[in-house]
Amino acid sequence: MGERQEAGLDEAFFALSHRSRRRLLRQLADGPQRVTDLARVHRVSLNSVSKHIAILERARLIERRVDGRDHFITLDPERLQAAEAWLDEYRRFWTVRLDNLVTLFQDKDKNR
């Protein structure tokens, strides 16, 4: 994996590390939302939501469209898919090793 891809994963996992940002992404999975609507649902200040949105934007997990005074936020799942692919590599790694461990114990039980 290249340095640029690694940096992108760092940004994505940092953005995902906060519960409020994960909740925002979950809400955005239903479709584009205005920043004010996101703040209202999460019962936090507009300033707080704006800071979380800025982090999600830097990680390129969301996109912002401005229409007059309204800012519409849309989920961009591409970076999430890259993070999922990275996690899948390790899931496969551990699945094989755990399967081997189960087989080892089963063989040991058969030889008793």
ABEGO torsion letter per residue (X at the ends): XBAAAAAAAAAAAAAAABAAAAAAAAAAAAEBBBAAAAAAAAGBBAAAAAAAAAAAAAAGABBBBBBEABBBBBBBAAAAAAAAAAAAAAAAAAAAAAAAAAAAAAAAAAAX
